[in-house]
């Protein structure tokens, strides 16, 4: 399908579109001049992860299409748990925790969208600024009256908890009302006409669209992207070691590069469209690669994705390290590493403990399984004894010990 607006055409060809409250009217509105749109993020941790990057890229393309993106930080809604599809209620955070998280997360957004005072300059706002000033009785009268419990009970996030007979607190139930109110507030303050997000947010987005119509007679829009999973059904941004974070202090540029380098072959083109800014004609050429040549496309994906998040130099360093480790059989400067006191090697350090310290395994049982399967190596030599120790005699001429868990995970122990 072809649209009149640049933004919808970009989203369509790159695979970002799932649902829209009114395609024709939104397309027309986006063709009439600069508009503002937002996506909300809950600052429940010090960093966002690859799963969040999916929607950050939507804001990136919105700005590139000549519009004004708004990154809404849920500093107010993060004070209460949200009714997610998870079984457990989210733990409560303090205002201090939340503000620290927002400051940390800001550094990530600046890599993908430009914040300035121009007409299309992005802005970051915090819903605590208006939610903290609400009078509860007035809010119930003016906003709560527009939401029916009947409708709220139909949302997947609520139905899942109730179907499993899991508790849902009153403040969690209020969450969707507050989130709907955010859209009204942003429309009043900035003229925002569009809320975007993942498909799991459709119900909350429509709440905001309808509230704006009922309260202000505003014609607002909702647009969602499809649920993004890998070909094997795994959730994007998750690995055996946990989330793939966007902050370098939580996931190193090398590990970030390796995450993209190791995507499944069938996912490569989809990830190139979504997580890089490569022109579509270049991606089309890469799509034609087959067999072992797909690895070249995966290298390009890893480089381009890492360049966007961590800069071109970090991407070059990660690519060079990966080439040394996997293609030349040597050690790259950017390989994950730990430094230990040399005296610890005098009596020997348990291989099981060392693998855990390096982050190559989470438990001794996991290391034992690696050894049994032949996947644990010390200086590229398979470890066969579960009771083995690493000592100074294992140090290479460069002064390190290389540990490997399978073919793709490596780390250095330095003194």
N, C-alpha and C positions, 0 to 999 in steps of 0.2 A: 504494500500500500504506500502511496505517496501523499505527503502532507504539504501544505503551503508553508508551514513554519520550519525553519532550519533545525530547531531543537528536536521536534518530534521525528523528523527524518533521520537525524543522527541516532536517536534512541532506538528507532525502529530497525535500522540496518545493523546496529550493534547488539541487538537482543535485549534491550532494557524494558520493553513494554509488556505489561500483563493486563492491567485493567485501567479504565479511565471513566470518570463520572459523566463526561460529555466530550467526546473526541472532537466533534465538529466545532463546537463553541470555543473549546480551549485552543484548537488550531487557529481559529480566526483571531482570538485575543492575542496569541503570541505573535501573530503577523502584523499587529497594529502598532507595535512599539515596545519599549522596554517594560517588562513585567518583573515582579519579584515572586519568588517561590522559596519554600523552606522544607527542610528535613530535620526532624528532631533526634537528638542523641542524649541518652541518659549517662551522665558522668559518674558511673558506679565504679570505675576503676581509673588508674592513672594513664591508661592508654586505650585506644581503640584497636580492633584487630581486623584481619583481612575481610571478615564478614561485613564490617562497617564500611570498608573501602568500596564495596559494591555501590552503596548509595552516595558516598563521597564523590565517586566518578560521575554520578548523575548531576551533582551540583557543579562539578568541573565543566561538563558539557553545556549546562544551562548558562554559565557565565561566558563560555566560548561562543555561544550562540547570540550573545548581545543582551543578556538579561542579568538581573541582580539576584544572586543567591544569598540565602540566609541560613546560617547554621544555628539552629536553636538548641541550646544546652538546657537540659531539664533539671536545673538546679533546685527547682521547687518540687517537681514530681519525683525526683530522686530521693526526697525525704520520706516518701512512702513507697511501699512495694507495689509493683504493677502485676496485674493478673496475666502473666505469661503462660505459655503452654507447658511450662515446667511444673513438676509436681510440688515443689517446695516454694514457700514464700521467700522473696528476696530479703536479705538482712538489711536492717535499718542503718543509715549512715548519718554522721553528724554534718552540720553545715561546713565545718572546717575541712572534713574529709572531702566533701563535694567541691569546695572551692579549690583545694589543692589539685584535685583531679582535672578540673576545668583548665587550670593554668598549664598542666602537663599536656592535655589534649590539644590545646590551641596550636602548639608547635607542629602538630601533624597536619591540621587543616591548611596551614599556610603553604604547604608543599603542593597542594592540589588546586586551591583557589586563591585569588588575590584579594586581600582586604585593603581597601583604600576609600577615599572620599569621592571617587568618580561616580557617574550615574550607574555604572554596572559593577562598582566595587562591592565585594561581599561584606556582610556584617555578621558578627556573632552576638547573639542576644541570649539572655538567661530568663527563663520563665519565672524564676524566683522574684524578679523585679515586680511582677504584677500579682502573682499568686499569693505572695506574702502579705499583700495589702487588702486582700478580699475580706469582706465582712461575711461571716458564714450564713447568717439569716438572709441577708440580701442576695447572696449567691444562690442559695436554695430557691428563693422566690423568682429571681430573674433568669437563672440559667438552669437549675435543676428541674424546673417545671417542663422543660422541653425534652427531657429524656424519660422514656418509659422503661420500667423494669422488664416488661415483656420483650422489648427489642434487645435490651442488653443481655438477656438470658440466651439469645440466639447466637451470640458471638462465640467463635471457636475457643478463644482463650478462657471464657467463662464455662462453656459447656464441658470442656475437657476436664476441668477441675471438679465440676459437679457430677459428671458421669462416673468419675472415679471415687466419688464420695470423699473428696479431699476438702479440707476447710478453706474458706475464702473469707477474708476479713472485710469489714465494712469499708475500711480505707482503700483496700484494693478495688472494691467495687466502684468507689468514687474516682478512681484513677482515670477511667475513660471519659468522665465528665470534664475533668480538669484538662485532659489532653485535647478534647474538642474545643474547650474554651480558648486554648492557646491560639487556634486558627483565627477565631474572632478577634482576639487582641492584636495579633499581627496584622490583620487586615485593617484594623482601625489605626494602628500606629504607622504602618509602612505601605498600606495599600496592597498587601500580599494577596494574590488570587489563587495560588496553587500550593497544595501540600503534596509531597511525594514521599515514598517509602517502599519497604518491602511488602510483598503480598499479604504477609501476616498482619500488617497494620491497616488493612482495608476498612475494617469496621470502625476503628478509631478515626481514620481519615474522613469517612462518610459522616460520622458524628459531627465533625467540625464543619463540613460542607453544609449540612442541614441546619446546624445551629446558626451559621452566618446568614442563611436565607431567612430563618424564623426571626432572628433578633434584629438584623440590619438590612434585610432584603437584598443581601449581597449575592452576586452570582460567583460562587467559589468553585474550585475544581479539585479533584483528587486523582492522582496518578500513581500506580504501583508497578514495581518490577517483579518478575516471576521469582519464585523461590529458587535459590541458586544452590545446586548440589553438584558433586562430582559424578562421573559416569557410574561409579560404584555405589552411589547413594549417600556418600558421606557429606556432612555439612562443610561448606567452604570455610577455610581458615582454621580448621582443627587438624591436629596431627596426634600421633601417639604421645608426644611430649607435651601436648596442651595447645593453647591458642597461639596463632602466629600474629604477634603484636606489631603495630606500626611504629612504635617508639624503639629506637636503636638500642637503648639500655635494657630492653626486655627481650627483643629478638634481634640479634646482630645482623648487619647487612649481609653477611655471608650466609647465615641460616635462612634469611629472607630470600636470598637468591636461590638457595637450594630448594626451598619450598616450591617455587615456580618451576625450577628446572626439573623437578620430579613429578609434575602433574601427569595424569594419565594421558596417553597419546591422543585418545579421542576427545579430550577436553582442551587440547592446545589451542585450536582456532577460536573456540568460544572464549577462552581466557584472554587471548590476544585482542579480541573485539572489546571485551569489558574492562580489562585492567591495564591496557596500554593506550597510547594516543597515536599509534601507528596508523597511517592512512589506510582506508579500506582496500585500495587497489594493491597495496603491499601485502596485506593480510590474505587477500584472494590468491596471490601468487604462492604464499606459504601454505595455503590450504591444499594446493595441488601436490605437495610433497608426500611421498609414501615411504613405507618401510623405515630403514635406518635414517633416512634423510629427515624424518620428523624430528630427530634430535636437534637439528639445526634450528628448526622453528622453536623448539623448547628453549634453546639457548637465547634466542632473540626475545622470547617472552620473559625469561628470567632477567635478562639485562634491562629491557625497557621498563618492567615493573619495578625493579630495584632502583633504576635511575629516577623514576618519578618520586619514590618514597624517600630515598636516601642520597640522591645526587649522583651525577655521572661518574665522579671519581670512585665513589664507593661501589658502584656497579662494575667498573673496570677492575677494581681490586678483587671483588668477589669472583668475577669471571676468571681472572688469572689464577686465583687460588684453586678454584674448581678444576681448571685445566691441569694444573700441576699435580693435584691429588688424583684425579680420575683418568687423565690421559697420559701423563708423564710419569706417574708412579712416585712422585716426590712430594714435598710438603710445601704448601703455600703459606705466605705470611699472614693471611686473613683467616686461617683455620681457627675455630674456637679453641681456647686454651685456658688452663689454670696454672698458677704458680704455687709451688709448695716449698717448704723449707727443706733444704738438701739433707738435713740430719734425719728426716723421716725415711729416707731411702737406705740409711745405714743398716737398719734391722729388717728392711723390706716392708712394703705396703701391700696389703691384700689386694689382689686384682679385683675382687668383688667390690671392695670399698672404693677403689680408684675409678672404676667405671661409673659408679654412682656420683662421686665427686665431680667428674667431668660432665655430668649430665647426659651420658650415653645410655643410662638405664635408671629406673626409679626404685628398683629393689634388688636384693641379692638373688632372689629367685629368678628375676628376669635375666641377670648376668649368667647364672648357671644354665638357663635354657639356651642362651646365645652360645656358650661354650660347648654344650652338648650338640648343638646344631652346626658347629663349625663356623659360626658367624663372629666370634670374638677374636680379635687379633691384637698382637703387641708388635709394633714395628713391622706390620704386614705379615707376620708369622702367626698362624693359628694357635690359639691357646687351648691346650687339651686337659690341663689340670685345674680343677675348680679351686684347689687350695694354693695355687701358685701366688707368689709375691713378686712385685716389681722392685728392683734394686738399682744401685748406681751402675751396675754392669749393663743395665738395659738402656742407659743414656746413649744417644747417638753422638757422632762427632760434633753435631750442632748443639748438643746439650739439652735434648728433649727426649721424651718418650711418646711415640705415636700410638694411640689406641683407636681401634675401629670396631664398630658394631654393625655388622653387615657391610654391604658395598657402598652405602651412601652416607653413613654417619661416622665422622672422625673427630678426634680432639687431640690436643697436645698437652703433655704434662711437662712444665718447665720448672727449673730451679733458679 
